[in-house]
Amino acid sequence: MTPQQTIESDTTATPTFAEWIQANSRIVGVGAAVVVLAAVGYWFYLRSAEIKRQNADRGLNQAKQSISAGNAALAESDLQKVATRYKGTPAGAQAAMLLAQLNFDQGKTPQGLKVLEPYQSGSAAGANLGAIWALTADGQLGSGKPDDAAKSYEKAANATALPGEKSIYLSKSARALMLAGKNEDARKLWERLASDPNAMAVRNEAEVRLGELQARPAGKT
C-alpha cells in the first residue's frame, strides 16, 4: 500500500466541521436553543427594568405636581407608593428623600428616618447613596443624636466619588463629632481636611475649627 493510499484509507482522520455538525446536530440544536432563550431572557430583563424606571419617573413627577399644588397629603401618598414600589431606581431614591424631608419638616423625624432605611445600600439607592446617608444624618442630628449623625455623614462621604462633595460630608461629620463632645476625633478629621488639596471648599473652616479645638481639652467637654 502506498503512502497516499494509507492516508486515504485512514479511518481516524479528523472529521471536517460540516461532518461534526451533522454528527452532533442534536447537541448543536440544544445549544442554539439555550443561547436564544438566554438572549430573549436578557432582553425581557432589560425591557422590564426600563419599564420600571419609566413608571417610577412618572410616579415621581406626579408626586412633585402634588407638592407644587400644596397638597401635602396627596404628595405623601404618591411619594410613599414610588419609594415602596420602585426601590433600586433613581426615582425611588428621590421619592424616599422627598418623603423623608416632608416628615422632617412636620416634626416627624422618626417616620422620616424609617423611610430612608430601605435605601441605605448601593443596590437600592445607586448614585443617590451619599445623599441618602447625608439626609439620614440630618435627621439624626435633628433628633439630638450627633454621634449617630457623625457616622452617617462619614458613610455619605464614603459613598461619593466626588472630592468636593466628600469634603463637605466629612466637615459635617466633624461638626457632629464636636457636638457629641468627641473633640479628639473631630480634631483628626479637621486636620485631614485642612491638608487635603481636594477639600478647598472647607479648608478655611477646618483651620478655624482646629484653632477652637486647641483651646479645649481632648475628649468630652
C-alpha positions, 0 to 999 in steps of 0.5 A: 500500500502506498503512502497516499493510499494509507492516508486515504484509507485512514479511518481516524482522520479528523472529521471536517466541521460540516461532518461534526455538525451533522454528527452532533446536530442534536447537541448543536440544536440544544445549544442554539436553543439555550443561547436564544432563550438566554438572549430573549431572557436578557432582553425581557430583563432589560425591557422590564427594568426600563419599564420600571424606571419609566413608571417610577419617573412618572410616579415621581413627577406626579408626586412633585405636581402634588407638592407644587399644588400644596397638597401635602397629603396627596404628595405623601401618598404618591411619594410613599407608593414610588419609594415602596414600589420602585426601590433600586431606581433613581426615582425611588431614591428621590421619592424616599428623600422627598418623603423623608424631608416632608416628615422632617419638616412636620416634626416627624423625624422618626417616620422620616428616618424609617423611610430612608432605611430601605435605601441605605445600600448601593443596590437600592439607592445607586448614585443617590447613596451619599445623599441618602446617608447625608439626609439620614444624618440630618435627621439624626442630628435633628433628633439630638443624636450627633454621634449617630449623625457623625457616622452617617455623614462619614458613610455619605462621604464614603459613598461619593466619588466626588472630592468636593462633595466628600469634603463637605460630608466629612466637615459635617461629620466633624461638626457632629463629632464636636457636638457629641463632645468627641473633640479628639476625633473631630480634631483628626478629621479637621486636620485631614481636611485642612491638608487635603488639596481636594477639600478647598471648599472647607479648608478655611473652616477646618483651620478655624475649627482646629484653632477652637479645638486647641483651646479645649481639652481632648475628649468630652467637654 
